[in-house]
């Protein structure tokens, strides 16, 4: 008997999926060693005891006719993608949302006037992955603009995105809140770290202090001595011109926890998944840039209740500390003793084949369409839910008093 997980050998069930294994819109799956069984709506059939979050239902929907006006805001393809955090096919998203909402349009923002016109139209929700725009050499953050014009949107406010963007700032906030995170040191651009702080020891892990998708991470990110550490810091500083984060290396398993906040109740649903990579030549499992690009990692459901709960508790606490709302993803790694430590956060996680959707699918059996519609209705409800009178004026529908839960 394993004292930590409470299961006999071979008792823990593991459900695994790479992104190519999970249907995005089409429920047909090919090239699988063991084809996944699907529900009639294309969602994954996830058997017990994977869904350990039943006490907190992320989405609910009202049984009335189509309602609401949604604008899917995107940028011109000619603009640089640095200002876009969530990439998706707007036409695919539009077709999905039209299953539930009365009017859904794709809006391309090219100028400040386009944005001002959006504010005048006052849509019931903006569905977008755009972080900011550059107009006349000035940066204008979309979510901040929408807040000023009282327009609901999916995702977190700018203050939370600022906290999340800097991995150093996020770690400092969580550490100050008494939450577990790896010991760290930050190195400004162009500088080196000749020796570790007194409370740290080799090996250490070196990565950019901002950005995502494991950019800048490779086998050399794990350093066992000062010379290797300096070399990696110098390489990142030269190639990315950014602050570098040096962390105490944690040798345990790696996880990512999807978070959904119910906009009505403000309760959080946590959906942990394990991310497992192959061992490199040195025998270490490193989720590097190339592994992500090749989609070579395995994603496994966390069916052990104690581990599931520990990951969920930490992820929810970090999400709150950073000021996240609506949805996000918290990355966690275990130390050698099996204690979860916060690594970094993503409050605008990808909405294609990424970890957030896989967390929804593996934990809740949620289809892609359910996820997209749920994220939209979760936030649009706040604008339409002020009073039943306001709802009736907008959509002329009869509203039920009891919510109908989305099938999971």
N, C-alpha and C positions, 0 to 999 in steps of 0.2 A: 504493500500500500504506500503510495506517495503521500506523505504527510501534508504537503502543501496543497495539492489539488484534490485530495479526497477520493481519487479514483484508482481502481485496480489497473494493472498493466493491460493495455488494449481496450480499456473501457471508454476512453475519450474519443468521440467521433469528430473527425476533421472533414470539413467541407472546403474545397479549394476551387478557385476560379481565376484564370487570367482574363484580361479584358476581352480577348477574342472569344472567350467561352460564354460571355453574358450578352444576351440580345439587347441592342440599343433601341431599335424600332421594330425591326423584323425579328420575329420569334424563332426563325429557322437558325439552327446552329450546325455548322459543319466542322469537319476535321477535329473531332473530339475523340480521345481514347475511350472515355466513358461519357456518352451524351447526357446532358442534364435533362431531367424531366421538368416540364413547364406546365403552369396552369393555363387555362383556356385563353386568358388575356395576355399571355406571354411572360408572366412573372415566373420567377424561379420557385419551385417547390422546395422549401427548406424545412427539413424534418427536425423534430425535437432533439436536443434541447437548445437549439441555436437562439431562438427568440427569447431572450431573457429580460426584455424591456417592456413586457406587456402592460405594466402598470402605467406607462407614460406613452400615450398614443400621440404620434407626432402630428398627424393631420386629421381633420374631420371635415365633412362637407355637408351642405344643406340640400335636402331633396327638393329643389325648385329648378325652374327653367334656366337656360343660359342667361348670364348677366355680365355686366362689367365691360370696361374698355381698357385694353392693355396695349401699350406700345413697346415693341422690342427695339431698344436703342442700340445701334451699332455705329461704327466709324467707317469712313471711306476706306476702301482697300488700299488706297495710295498712302494713307497715313501709317506711321510706324506703329508696331504692335506693342511697344513698351507700355502704352497707356491702357492696354486691354489685359485684364487678369483672367477672364473666363472666355475661352473661345468655343463657339458652337455654331452650327448651321442655323441661321435665323429662320429659314423657311421650314426646316424640320420642326423647330420649336413652335413656330406659328401654327402649323398643322396640328400639333399636339394640343396646344392651348385652345384651338377652335372647337375641340371636342367638348369643352366645358364653358367657355366664355363667349359672349355675344359678339364681340368685335376685337379683333387682334390685328395690328398692323406693324410692319417693319419700318422704322424711322432711321434714316441715315443722317447723322449730324456732321455737317461740314463747316458750319460757321456759327458764330455766337447767335445770330438771328434765328437759326434753326432751333437752337436751344430755347431761346425766348418764345418762339412760336409753340414749342412743346409745353412750356409753362402756361401759356394762354389756353391751350386745349384741355389742361387739367385731366389727364387720363387717370383712371382708377388705380393703375399700377404701371410702373416701368420695370420691364424685365431686361436686364443688361449685365454685361460683364465688363463694361468700360469703367476704368478708374478715374481718368481725368481727360481734359481736352487742353490743347494749347492754342489760344486765340491771341493774336497780336503780342506774342512773346510773354503771355501770361498764362499761368496754369489755373484751370478751373475744374475742381473736383465734382464729378457728376452727382454723387450722393449728397454732398454738401449743398449743391444747387437745388436738388430735389427737396431736401429738408427745408430750405428757405422758402420754397414754393408749396410746401405741404403736400407733396406728391409721394405716395408710398412706393417702395422699391424693394426688390429682393436684396438681402445682404445686410451688412453692418454699416454703421455711420463712419465718417472719415476718421474720427478720433480713434476708433477701434482699429481701423485699417492702418493707421500710423503706428500704433503700438505693435501690431502684428508684423509690419514690414521690417522693422529692425529686430532681428533675432536677439540681439544684446538687450534691447529695451524690454522685450517680452520676457526674457529670462530674469532680468532684474525685478520686474513687477511680480512674477510668480514666486521668485525667491523671497521677496519682501513679504509676500502673503503667506509664507510658511509652507509653500508647496515644494515638492522634490524636483530638482533639476540638476543636471551635471555641473560640477565646478567648472568655471570658465575664466578666460582672460580675453580681453578684446585688444586688437592691434590696429591702430589707425593706418590709413593708406600710406604706403611708402616707408613704414617703420618695420622693425623686426623685434622679435622676442628672443633674447639671448638665453634666458633661463626661465623656468616655470616659477609661478608664485609658490610660496612655502607650503600651501595646502594642496598642491597638485603634484602628480607624479606621472611619469611615462608608463604606458603609451597614452598619447593624446590624439584627438581628432580635430582636423583643421578644415574649416569651410568658410565660404563668404558669409558675412553677417547680414546680408540681405539677398533677396531673390529666391527663386524656387526651382523645381524640376531637377534638383541635384546638380545644377550647373556648377562646375568647378570642383566637383567631387570625383575622386578616382582612388586607385590603390594607394597613391602617395599621401592621401589625406590622413591615413593612420601612421603616425610617426612614433618611433620608439626611442629617439634620441634628439638632442638639441639641433644637431646638424640637419637631420631630415626635416625637423619642424621649421627651421629657418628657411630651408629650400622651398617648402610648400607655401609658406607665408609669402615669400618673395614672388613666387610664381603667380599666386592669386592676386597679389597687389599689382603686379605688372600687367596682367591680362584683363583684370576686371576693375582696377583702380577703386577698390572698395575697402571698407573695414573688414578685418578678418577675425573670425571667432575661433579660439582655441579651447576645446572642451576636454575634460577628463573622459577618456574613452570608457564606454559602458559595453560590456561584453555579452550582455543578455539579448533576448529576442527583441525584434523591432515591431511596433504596432502603429496603426493609424486609427483614430476614433472619429467617425462621423458624428456630428452634432446637429440636431434639429430642435429649434425652439418653437413651441406652440405659441403663436402670436396672441391667442386669447388668454391662455392660462399662464404663459411665461414659463411653463415647465420644460425641462430639457430631456430629450431622448438621446442616449449615447449608443453608438453602434461600432464596437471595436472590431478590427480585423488585424490578423497577423500578416506581416509582409516578410516573405522569406526569399532570400537570394541564394544562389549557389556560392560555395566557398571559392575564393580566389586561390592563386598559387601559394599564398602565405597561410591559407587555411582560415581566412576571415570572411565573414559575410558583410559586404559593403554595398549599400544601395546607391550605386554611382550613376552618373549621367548616362553612360552607355547602356547600363542595364535597363533604365527607364525608357530610353529611346527604343530599345529592342523589345520592350515588354517581356523581359525574360524572367521577371520575378513571379513567385507564386503568391496568391492572396488567399488566406485561410480564415474561416470563421473561428471565433473564439468560443468554444463550447464549454469550457471550464468556468463554472459559476464564480468561483473566488477570483480568478484572474479577470474575468469579464467585469465584475463589480469594481475591482481595484482600478482597472483602466478607466471605467466609466466615471468613477468618482473624481479621479484626477483630471480627466478631460473636461468634465462639467465645471469643475472649480477654475481651471485655467480659462475656459471660455468666458466665465463670469468676470474674472479678474481683468481680462483684456477688453471687456465691454462688448463682446460679440453679441449679435442678434440674428435671428432667422435661421441661419445654418452656417456650418464651418467644419473644419477638420483640425484635430489636434494630434500631433505626432509624438509618440512616446517610445522610450526604450528601457529595457530592464537592465539593472546592474547585475553583477555576478550572483548576488544574493536573491534575485528575483523580485526586487523592489522597483516599481515603475517610476521613471523620471521623465518630466516634460522636456521635449527637445525643441520643437518649434510649432507654430500655428499657421493655418491658412484659412482666413475668414472669407476668401473668395475662391473656393475650390472649384476645379474643373467640373463641367456638367456634360462631359462626353463619356469616355470609357474609363475615367479615372477612379481613384480610390473612394471618393465620396459615393458614387453610384454603386460601386461594388459593396460598400458598407451597408447601403440601403437594401441591396438585393440579398446579401448573405445573412443579414440580421432579421429583416422584416419580410423577405420574399417579395419585395416591392418591384413592380415593373418600371421601366424607364418612363413611360407615359404617366404613371401614378406619381412618380417623383417630381416630374416637371410641373404637372397640374397642382400637386400638393404644395410645392414651393410658392407657386403663384397665388393660389387661393389662401394660403396661410397668411400672406401679407395684404392681399386685396381686401380681406375681411375687415381690417381695421378702418379702411376708408368707407366701406359700405355698411359697417356694423354700428354706426353711431346711433341710429334709431331705425325702427322698422318703417317709419314714415319716409325717411330719406331713401331707404332701399326701394320702397314701392314707387317713389317718384322716378328713380333711375331705371328700373327694370320692369315695373308693373307686374311683379310676381307675388305669389302667396308663399309665405315663409313658414316652415315647420318649426315647432318649438324645440324639438329634440334633434341633435345631430345624427347623421348617418355616417358611420365610420367607413373610411375607405377600406376595401378588402386588403388584407395583408396575408 
